Amino acid sequence: MPVFSSDFLPTMPFRNGYFNTTYRPLFMKDKASYIRKRIKTWDHDFFDLDFSFVGSKTLVLLIHGLEGSSDSKYMASNVNHLKKEGLDTVCFNLRGCSGEDNLLLSTYHSGKTEDVDFVIKYLLKNYEYKNIIIVGFSLGGNLTLKYIGEQGENISPIVKGGIAVSVPIDIGSAEIEMDKLKNKLFMEMFFKTMKNKLLEKAFKFPEYKLDQSKLFKATKFKHLEHLYTVPVFGFKSPEDYWKKASSKPYLLNINKPTLLINAKDDSFLSRECYPYEEAEISKYFFFEETKFGGHVGFMTSFKPIENTWLEYRIDRFIKENIQLDI
């Protein structure tokens, strides 16, 4: 029964989910040094992969969340920690998230695992790693879980497992939570960059008939899905997108040790995003619910040196639950 009891217990005021969520991006100073590699995709686009090498036989592939990048504080802090532990890392910047717009009208979405599959195959073909571990945060965590579950028995033996943090595994119900007044500030932050990106896409691709009046009035993810995700990616409706992109239906197909960490006070998540049942009957899917932590926060105190619970937890799962070839 792979359900973990959590030992995460922060000090006050980090027991407030909103405070914990905002503290990391606003006050932590994590930065990492990367070697960037741009690779061409099968559909005439590109991915920017940011590597950090220490000469390991194990590579950790990190995937950021919505509108994040390799520069996101949670990405940099985990890269630095894994580097100290002797592991190579590569940050996968999703399309349009590396500081330069991608070449196509389509960018990324919560379930676009064909991009993850392409990157994994590129790494397998061009590097001689004995182990690859996938670590995803929020939207990137959904991609991680969905990819490992989709692949099932067909996943490469080099991919040894995964860790996912703060994941809306049931997108439809999570969006209902996100639409609530409690998340208004976070929504405004997301929408500021997302709306600007859509305006830029509409300018570059005149055939994409964006209704700008509806865009300016949009206050919910569903509004943006009607305007962009559904028509551009070929979904029938936002509901069709939620169903097809959510990772929850794939959890029981996971056959490599994989951990999901979700905080109980994460204001982005619905109760459907805490999969105790799936973990209890799975041999490979592990779940850990922390009482505190917010959304990709997991900060402990005002002392930066103490704010490493998440980094150590990821590292510990790799050491204790994922069997690596040496």
C-alpha positions as CSV (number, residue, x, y, z in Angstrom):
1,M,0.0,0.0,0.0
2,P,2.3,2.8,-1.2
3,V,0.6,5.8,0.6
4,F,3.1,7.8,2.6
5,S,2.6,9.6,5.8
6,S,4.2,13.0,5.5
7,D,6.8,14.5,7.8
8,F,6.5,18.0,6.4
9,L,5.7,20.4,9.3
10,P,6.6,24.1,8.6
11,T,6.7,26.9,11.1
12,M,4.2,29.8,11.3
13,P,3.2,31.5,9.0
14,F,4.1,28.9,6.5
15,R,1.2,26.8,7.6
16,N,-1.0,29.2,5.6
17,G,-1.3,27.8,2.1
18,Y,-1.5,31.1,0.3
19,F,1.6,32.4,2.1
20,N,3.5,29.2,1.3
21,T,2.5,29.4,-2.4
22,T,3.7,32.9,-2.9
23,Y,6.8,32.9,-0.7
24,R,9.0,30.8,-3.0
25,P,8.5,32.9,-6.2
26,L,8.6,36.2,-4.4
27,F,11.4,35.8,-1.9
28,M,13.6,32.8,-2.7
29,K,16.7,33.6,-4.8
30,D,17.4,30.3,-6.4
31,K,19.2,30.4,-9.7
32,A,20.9,27.7,-11.7
33,S,23.6,27.6,-14.4
34,Y,22.6,25.8,-17.6
35,I,24.0,24.7,-20.9
36,R,21.2,25.2,-23.5
37,K,20.6,22.8,-26.3
38,R,18.0,23.7,-28.9
39,I,16.5,20.7,-30.7
40,K,14.3,20.6,-33.8
41,T,10.9,18.8,-33.5
42,W,9.2,16.6,-36.0
43,D,6.6,19.4,-36.7
44,H,9.2,22.0,-37.6
45,D,9.3,23.7,-34.2
46,F,12.0,23.6,-31.5
47,F,12.5,22.8,-27.8
48,D,15.1,24.5,-25.6
49,L,16.6,22.0,-23.1
50,D,18.7,23.4,-20.3
51,F,21.3,20.9,-19.0
52,S,23.4,20.8,-15.9
53,F,26.1,18.1,-16.1
54,V,28.2,16.6,-13.3
55,G,29.2,13.4,-15.2
56,S,26.5,11.1,-13.8
57,K,25.0,8.0,-15.3
58,T,21.6,9.2,-14.2
59,L,19.7,12.1,-15.8
60,V,16.7,13.8,-14.1
61,L,14.3,15.5,-16.6
62,L,12.4,18.3,-14.9
63,I,9.2,19.8,-16.4
64,H,7.9,23.1,-15.2
65,G,4.3,24.2,-14.5
66,L,2.0,26.6,-16.3
67,E,3.9,29.6,-17.7
68,G,7.0,28.5,-15.9
69,S,10.5,27.8,-17.3
70,S,13.9,26.5,-16.3
71,D,14.3,29.8,-14.4
72,S,11.3,29.1,-12.1
73,K,12.6,29.0,-8.5
74,Y,11.3,25.5,-7.9
75,M,13.2,24.3,-11.0
76,A,16.5,26.0,-10.1
77,S,16.4,24.9,-6.5
78,N,15.9,21.2,-7.4
79,V,18.5,21.4,-10.2
80,N,21.0,22.7,-7.6
81,H,20.1,20.1,-5.0
82,L,20.3,17.2,-7.5
83,K,23.6,18.5,-8.8
84,K,25.0,18.3,-5.2
85,E,23.7,14.8,-5.0
86,G,25.7,13.9,-8.1
87,L,22.9,13.7,-10.7
88,D,22.8,15.3,-14.1
89,T,19.6,17.3,-14.9
90,V,17.9,18.7,-17.9
91,C,15.0,21.2,-17.7
92,F,12.5,20.9,-20.5
93,N,11.1,24.3,-21.4
94,L,7.7,23.7,-22.9
95,R,6.9,25.4,-26.3
96,G,7.0,29.2,-26.0
97,C,8.4,29.1,-22.4
98,S,12.1,29.4,-22.9
99,G,12.2,33.2,-23.4
100,E,11.5,33.0,-27.1
101,D,8.2,32.3,-28.8
102,N,8.0,29.0,-30.6
103,L,7.4,28.8,-34.4
104,L,3.9,27.4,-34.5
105,L,0.5,28.6,-33.5
106,S,0.2,25.7,-31.1
107,T,2.2,25.8,-27.9
108,Y,1.6,23.4,-25.0
109,H,-1.2,22.1,-22.8
110,S,-1.7,19.9,-19.7
111,G,-1.9,16.7,-21.6
112,K,0.5,17.1,-24.6
113,T,2.6,14.1,-23.8
114,E,3.8,13.7,-27.4
115,D,6.3,16.5,-26.6
116,V,7.5,14.6,-23.5
117,D,7.8,11.4,-25.6
118,F,9.9,13.2,-28.3
119,V,12.3,14.7,-25.7
120,I,12.7,11.3,-23.9
121,K,13.5,9.6,-27.3
122,Y,15.9,12.4,-28.1
123,L,17.7,11.9,-24.8
124,L,17.8,8.1,-25.3
125,K,19.3,8.5,-28.8
126,N,21.8,11.2,-28.2
127,Y,23.1,10.5,-24.6
128,E,24.3,7.3,-22.9
129,Y,22.5,7.5,-19.6
130,K,21.7,4.3,-17.7
131,N,18.8,5.9,-15.9
132,I,16.3,8.7,-16.6
133,I,13.9,10.0,-13.9
134,I,11.1,12.4,-14.7
135,V,10.2,15.2,-12.2
136,G,7.3,17.4,-13.0
137,F,5.6,20.4,-11.2
138,S,1.9,21.3,-11.4
139,L,1.1,21.1,-15.2
140,G,4.5,19.5,-15.7
141,G,3.5,17.0,-13.1
142,N,0.4,16.1,-14.9
143,L,2.5,15.5,-18.1
144,T,4.8,13.3,-16.0
145,L,2.0,11.1,-14.6
146,K,0.1,10.9,-17.8
147,Y,3.2,10.1,-19.9
148,I,4.4,7.3,-17.6
149,G,0.8,5.9,-17.3
150,E,0.2,6.1,-21.1
151,Q,3.4,4.3,-21.9
152,G,2.7,1.5,-19.4
153,E,4.6,-1.6,-20.3
154,N,6.0,0.1,-23.4
155,I,8.0,2.7,-21.5
156,S,11.8,2.6,-22.1
157,P,13.7,0.5,-19.5
158,I,16.0,3.5,-19.1
159,V,13.1,5.5,-17.6
160,K,13.2,4.3,-14.0
161,G,10.5,6.3,-12.4
162,G,9.0,9.7,-11.7
163,I,8.0,12.3,-9.1
164,A,5.1,14.8,-9.5
165,V,4.5,17.8,-7.3
166,S,1.3,19.8,-6.7
167,V,-0.6,18.3,-9.6
168,P,-4.2,19.0,-10.7
169,I,-4.7,15.4,-11.9
170,D,-8.4,16.0,-12.5
171,I,-8.4,19.1,-14.6
172,G,-12.1,19.8,-14.7
173,S,-12.7,19.8,-11.0
174,A,-9.4,21.7,-10.4
175,E,-10.5,24.4,-12.7
176,I,-13.7,24.9,-10.6
177,E,-11.4,25.5,-7.6
178,M,-9.2,27.9,-9.6
179,D,-12.2,29.9,-10.6
180,K,-13.2,30.7,-7.0
181,L,-12.6,34.1,-5.5
182,K,-9.8,32.7,-3.2
183,N,-7.6,32.3,-6.3
184,K,-8.4,35.6,-8.0
185,L,-4.8,37.0,-7.5
186,F,-3.2,33.9,-8.9
187,M,-5.5,33.9,-11.9
188,E,-4.7,37.5,-12.7
189,M,-1.0,36.6,-12.7
190,F,-1.5,33.7,-15.0
191,F,-3.8,35.6,-17.4
192,K,-1.4,38.5,-17.7
193,T,1.2,36.4,-19.6
194,M,-1.2,34.1,-21.2
195,K,-3.4,36.8,-22.8
196,N,-0.3,38.6,-24.1
197,K,0.9,35.4,-25.7
198,L,-2.4,34.8,-27.4
199,L,-2.4,38.3,-28.8
200,E,1.1,37.7,-30.2
201,K,0.0,34.5,-31.8
202,A,-3.0,36.2,-33.4
203,F,-0.6,38.8,-34.8
204,K,1.8,36.2,-36.2
205,F,-0.9,33.9,-37.5
206,P,-3.7,36.0,-39.1
207,E,-5.6,32.8,-40.0
208,Y,-6.2,32.3,-36.3
209,K,-9.3,34.4,-35.8
210,L,-8.9,35.4,-32.2
211,D,-11.9,37.2,-30.7
212,Q,-10.0,39.9,-28.8
213,S,-13.1,41.3,-27.1
214,K,-13.7,37.9,-25.6
215,L,-10.0,37.6,-24.7
216,F,-10.0,40.8,-22.8
217,K,-13.1,39.8,-20.9
218,A,-11.8,36.3,-20.1
219,T,-11.6,35.5,-16.3
220,K,-11.6,31.7,-16.4
221,F,-9.4,29.1,-17.9
222,K,-12.5,27.8,-19.7
223,H,-12.7,31.1,-21.5
224,L,-9.2,30.7,-22.8
225,E,-9.8,27.1,-23.7
226,H,-12.8,28.1,-25.8
227,L,-10.7,30.7,-27.6
228,Y,-7.4,28.8,-28.0
229,T,-7.0,25.3,-26.6
230,V,-10.1,23.8,-28.2
231,P,-9.8,25.2,-31.8
232,V,-6.0,25.0,-32.0
233,F,-5.5,21.5,-30.6
234,G,-8.7,20.0,-32.1
235,F,-10.7,19.3,-28.9
236,K,-14.5,19.2,-29.2
237,S,-15.0,21.4,-26.1
238,P,-13.2,22.4,-22.8
239,E,-14.8,19.3,-21.2
240,D,-13.3,17.1,-23.9
241,Y,-9.9,18.7,-23.2
242,W,-10.3,18.1,-19.4
243,K,-11.1,14.5,-20.0
244,K,-8.4,13.7,-22.4
245,A,-5.6,15.7,-20.7
246,S,-6.1,14.7,-17.1
247,S,-3.6,12.2,-15.7
248,K,-5.9,10.6,-13.1
249,P,-7.3,7.9,-15.5
250,Y,-3.7,6.8,-16.2
251,L,-2.4,6.4,-12.7
252,L,-3.3,2.7,-12.4
253,N,-1.3,2.0,-15.6
254,I,1.9,3.3,-14.1
255,N,4.5,0.5,-13.8
256,K,7.6,2.4,-12.6
257,P,8.0,3.8,-9.1
258,T,6.2,7.2,-9.2
259,L,5.4,9.6,-6.4
260,L,2.8,12.3,-6.3
261,I,3.0,14.9,-3.6
262,N,0.0,17.2,-3.1
263,A,-0.6,19.5,-0.2
264,K,-4.0,19.5,1.5
265,D,-4.0,23.3,1.7
266,D,-3.2,23.7,-2.1
267,S,-6.0,26.1,-3.1
268,F,-5.7,25.1,-6.8
269,L,-6.7,21.5,-6.1
270,S,-10.1,19.8,-5.8
271,R,-10.7,16.7,-3.6
272,E,-10.6,14.6,-6.8
273,C,-6.9,15.5,-6.9
274,Y,-6.0,13.3,-3.9
275,P,-5.8,9.7,-5.3
276,Y,-5.6,7.6,-2.1
277,E,-7.6,4.8,-3.7
278,E,-5.4,4.5,-6.7
279,A,-2.2,4.5,-4.6
280,E,-3.6,1.9,-2.2
281,I,-4.2,-0.7,-5.0
282,S,-1.2,0.1,-7.1
283,K,2.2,-1.5,-6.9
284,Y,4.1,1.4,-8.4
285,F,2.1,4.6,-7.8
286,F,2.8,6.3,-4.5
287,F,0.9,9.2,-3.0
288,E,1.8,11.6,-0.2
289,E,-0.5,14.2,1.1
290,T,1.1,16.9,3.2
291,K,-1.1,18.9,5.6
292,F,0.7,22.1,4.6
293,G,2.7,23.4,1.6
294,G,0.4,25.3,-0.7
295,H,1.0,25.0,-4.5
296,V,4.7,24.1,-5.3
297,G,5.6,25.9,-2.1
298,F,6.7,23.5,0.7
299,M,8.6,26.3,2.4
300,T,9.5,25.7,6.1
301,S,10.7,28.9,7.6
302,F,12.2,32.4,6.9
303,K,15.7,30.8,6.9
304,P,16.6,29.8,3.3
305,I,18.9,27.0,4.4
306,E,15.8,25.3,6.0
307,N,13.6,25.6,2.9
308,T,14.8,22.3,1.3
309,W,12.1,19.8,2.4
310,L,10.8,19.3,-1.2
311,E,14.3,18.9,-2.7
312,Y,15.3,16.4,-0.1
313,R,11.9,14.5,-0.4
314,I,12.4,14.2,-4.2
315,D,16.0,13.0,-3.6
316,R,14.9,10.5,-0.9
317,F,12.3,8.9,-3.1
318,I,14.9,8.4,-5.8
319,K,17.3,6.8,-3.4
320,E,14.7,4.7,-1.5
321,N,12.2,3.7,-4.1
322,I,13.7,3.9,-7.6
323,Q,16.2,1.2,-8.5
324,L,19.0,2.7,-10.6
325,D,21.6,0.9,-12.7
326,I,25.1,1.9,-11.7
